[in-house]
Amino acid sequence: GRYAANADQGLCNRCPHPLSSVNGSTTCSFCMEDFYLLTTANTTADDIFKSPAEYCKACPPNAACPDNTTLSSLVLPPGFWRASPSSAVLTACRDFGGDRAGEARCAGNERGAKQASRRLEEAGSDEYCAPGFTGPECQLCAAENHYLVDGDECKECGARGAAAGRIAGLVLGLCVACGLAAYCYSMTEWRGGGHTGPLLPP
């Protein structure tokens, strides 16, 4: 990128590394490709121009940083997640047994990253998740009473009442079976022992 120190200056100067600018700029106020801008609420364009190395940071591994990228607008490819737009640490989403399930859950923000920056600030890490998923590495199901299956599918949990009924029925069936077995065993012992009772008097 280049800039003109004065608006009517014909000769343009090269921006200090690693800053860049747009055509017609009188300063260089954002970072070039492969860097992202890290500022505070009190940072001015003059601060950035004077100390570019302090405010332009190297793009994190696995992220993409086109021109004019900020920390909140880092571009994440599918299969990666970060805790919030203020974090520069990317986490690879695990598959949990599914074929490329991590990419299916963690959608990233490659498309429309600039437009998504405001939504990221509002939604936080969930903005990197595919619809229906939430939480760290997008491994939780957004819908209530659903659980993760094969790393990329959400299934509804069975009703508690129905589950309790099935368990109670199983326990009752086992009790009845045990009772019948005990009864049959006792009858076999009684017959095998020759218990005919005393003879009646004449």
C-alpha positions in Angstrom: 0.0 0.0 0.0 1.0 3.6 -0.5 -0.1 7.0 0.9 0.4 10.7 0.3 1.4 12.8 3.3 -0.7 15.6 1.8 -3.9 15.4 -0.2 -2.4 17.5 -3.0 1.0 15.7 -3.0 1.8 14.0 -6.4 4.3 11.5 -5.0 3.1 8.6 -2.9 5.2 6.9 -0.3 5.2 3.2 0.5 3.4 2.3 3.8 5.6 1.1 6.6 5.6 -2.7 6.9 3.2 -4.4 7.5 0.7 -1.6 7.0 -1.5 -1.0 3.9 -4.0 1.5 2.6 -6.5 2.3 0.0 -6.0 4.6 -3.0 -5.9 8.3 -2.2 -5.1 7.7 1.5 -3.0 10.2 3.4 -2.0 7.6 6.0 -1.8 3.8 6.4 -4.2 2.7 9.0 -4.7 -1.1 8.5 -2.6 -4.2 8.1 -1.6 -5.9 4.9 -2.5 -9.5 4.0 -1.3 -12.2 6.4 -1.5 -9.8 9.4 -4.4 -8.7 11.6 -4.9 -5.4 13.5 -5.0 -5.6 17.3 -6.0 -2.3 18.9 -7.6 -0.9 22.1 -10.4 1.6 22.4 -7.8 4.4 22.7 -5.7 3.5 19.7 -5.6 6.2 16.9 -4.6 6.0 13.3 -1.5 8.0 14.1 -0.6 5.4 16.8 -0.9 2.6 14.2 1.2 4.5 11.6 4.0 5.3 14.1 4.2 1.8 15.6 2.9 -0.7 13.0 4.7 -3.7 14.5 3.0 -3.1 17.8 -0.5 -3.3 16.3 -0.2 -5.6 13.3 0.2 -9.2 14.4 1.0 -12.3 12.2 -2.1 -14.2 11.1 -2.6 -17.2 13.5 -2.0 -20.7 12.1 -5.0 -22.1 10.1 -6.7 -18.7 9.9 -6.7 -16.4 6.8 -6.0 -12.7 7.0 -6.8 -10.7 3.9 -6.1 -6.9 3.8 -7.7 -4.9 6.5 -8.3 -7.9 8.8 -8.9 -7.2 12.5 -8.9 -9.7 15.4 -12.7 -10.0 15.3 -12.8 -10.6 11.5 -10.2 -13.4 11.3 -11.3 -15.9 8.7 -11.8 -19.4 10.0 -12.0 -22.3 7.5 -14.5 -25.2 8.1 -13.3 -27.5 10.8 -12.0 -24.8 13.2 -13.5 -23.0 16.1 -12.4 -20.3 18.6 -13.8 -19.3 21.9 -14.7 -15.7 21.0 -14.0 -13.0 18.4 -11.4 -11.6 20.8 -9.3 -14.9 20.8 -6.5 -15.5 18.3 -6.3 -19.2 19.2 -8.0 -21.6 16.8 -9.1 -25.1 17.8 -9.5 -28.0 15.4 -12.9 -29.6 15.8 -12.6 -33.3 16.5 -14.5 -35.8 14.4 -15.8 -38.0 17.3 -15.9 -41.0 15.0 -17.7 -39.4 12.1 -16.1 -38.9 8.7 -15.0 -35.2 8.6 -17.7 -34.6 11.3 -15.6 -31.7 12.7 -15.9 -29.8 9.4 -19.7 -30.5 9.3 -20.2 -29.0 12.8 -17.7 -26.2 12.7 -18.7 -24.2 9.6 -16.1 -21.4 10.0 -16.7 -18.0 8.5 -14.8 -18.1 5.2 -17.7 -16.6 3.3 -18.6 -13.1 4.2 -16.1 -12.8 7.0 -16.2 -9.0 7.0 -20.0 -8.9 7.1 -20.0 -11.5 9.9 -17.8 -9.5 12.3 -20.7 -7.7 13.9 -22.7 -11.0 14.3 -19.6 -12.6 15.8 -19.4 -9.9 18.5 -23.1 -10.6 19.3 -23.2 -14.3 19.0 -19.6 -15.2 20.1 -18.2 -18.6 19.3 -21.6 -20.0 18.1 -21.2 -18.0 14.9 -18.6 -20.5 13.8 -21.0 -23.4 14.3 -23.3 -25.0 11.6 -27.0 -24.6 12.3 -28.2 -26.8 15.1 -24.8 -26.9 17.0 -23.4 -24.8 19.8 -20.7 -24.8 22.5 -17.0 -25.6 22.5 -16.0 -27.2 19.1 -19.7 -27.0 18.3 -20.1 -30.4 20.0 -23.4 -29.6 21.7 -26.9 -29.7 20.1 -28.7 -26.4 20.1 -32.1 -28.0 20.5 -33.2 -29.1 23.9 -33.4 -32.8 24.7 -31.0 -33.7 21.8 -27.6 -35.4 21.9 -24.7 -35.7 19.5 -24.4 -38.9 17.3 -21.4 -39.8 15.1 -19.9 -36.4 15.6 -22.2 -34.5 13.2 -25.9 -35.4 13.9 -28.3 -34.5 16.7 -30.9 -37.0 17.8 -33.8 -36.4 20.2 -33.6 -38.0 23.6 -36.4 -40.5 24.6 -39.1 -39.2 26.9 -38.2 -39.7 30.6 -41.6 -41.2 31.4 -41.3 -43.7 28.6 -37.8 -44.7 29.7 -38.9 -45.0 33.3 -41.8 -47.2 32.2 -39.5 -49.5 30.2 -37.1 -49.9 33.2 -40.0 -50.6 35.6 -41.5 -53.2 33.2 -38.1 -54.9 32.8 -37.6 -55.0 36.6 -41.1 -56.4 37.1 -40.6 -59.0 34.4 -37.3 -60.2 36.1 -39.1 -60.5 39.4 -41.8 -62.6 38.0 -39.3 -64.8 36.2 -37.3 -65.3 39.3 -40.5 -66.1 41.3 -41.6 -68.7 38.7 -38.2 -70.3 38.7 -38.1 -70.5 42.5 -41.6 -72.1 42.6 -40.7 -74.7 40.0 -37.5 -75.6 41.8 -39.4 -76.0 45.1 -42.0 -78.3 43.5 -39.2 -80.5 42.0 -37.6 -80.8 45.5 -40.9 -81.7 47.1 -41.7 -84.4 44.6 -38.2 -85.9 44.7 -38.2 -86.1 48.5 -41.1 -88.6 48.6 -43.3 -86.4 50.9 -46.5 -88.3 50.8 -47.6 -87.5 54.3 -48.6 -89.8 57.3 -51.0 -92.7 56.8 -54.5 -92.0 58.0 -55.7 -94.3 60.9 -58.3 -97.0 60.0 
